[in-house]
Amino acid sequence: MTVLVLFLVVVAWLALPFVPAVHEAIRRRDDGALPISDRYVEDLAGAPAPPAAEAPAEGARVGGYAYVGEAGLVTDEVAVRGVARLAAGSEVLRRVTAGVGVEVEPGTVLRGSVEAGEVVWLGTGVTFERVHAPLVEIGVAAGESPERGAPTTPLALPDAEVLAGRALVTGDLAVPAGHRVEGDLVVTGDLTLGDGALVAGHVKAHGDVALAAGARVGGNVFANGSVGLGPWASVGGAAVAEGTLRLGRGASVGRPVAPTTASGRHVVVTSGARVYGTLWAEEGGRTVAEPAPTAEPATA
């Protein structure tokens, strides 16, 4: 009898590592990574690589340290060691590479990739596909939000299932203005963060993710739907949307010390937004001016 008991104890002890797998097979939990399409092949945590030294394409405009293109320029490629400036109405069909920076004036069409060693500045009304630099700036700088870093109130999630440090919420979740959620958050529906709200960890949602003015996510944001960042909202890590990615005025993705990726099927970026790393639109991206404020009704 003693031998049998000892045998059963040993078998149970050896089986312990397999218990989580058996439990997951019986009752699945959404605690893994959100599947992302193969089209996003960027290393979301890696720093941008310097522009590759390749032979210029036929019809390329190759400068020495600097290049200034004339208005209405149409060319396959622009490649310089320093700074490249593209005038309004230009069109580049393949690639722009610069060792230091690229300045793109409004109304320009950029097909293929734009890469710079330090910074890319895009004016409004620019069409792009893939932009890659330690800093990508859009339009006129927006400055700092007066609400950035404001204190937040902890938010209890009594209906959430906590697993491996993640809070799993079934259905939609709205985090009220000025509140915060500690750790990582998984939502099977849509996620909305009110003004100044904070999720300290990573976020993934099977629906849409919307950050109101000044809302923040400390880690990555992955969504099967769309991702929208309101004015001065920020994502400390990657922002990846299977649908549309929208960045409002003053919104930011990534950090200077941790370049990352902001990507979506369609991407719309408002003047004043910043991306540290790669801005990638699979089916089309564009920069827009800040929407005009709504006029107040006249009073008698």
Summary of the structure (lengths in Angstrom):
residues: 300
radius of gyration: 23.5
end to end distance: 96.4
largest distance: 96.4
contacts: 1022
relative contact order: 0.12
helix: 8%
strand: 42%
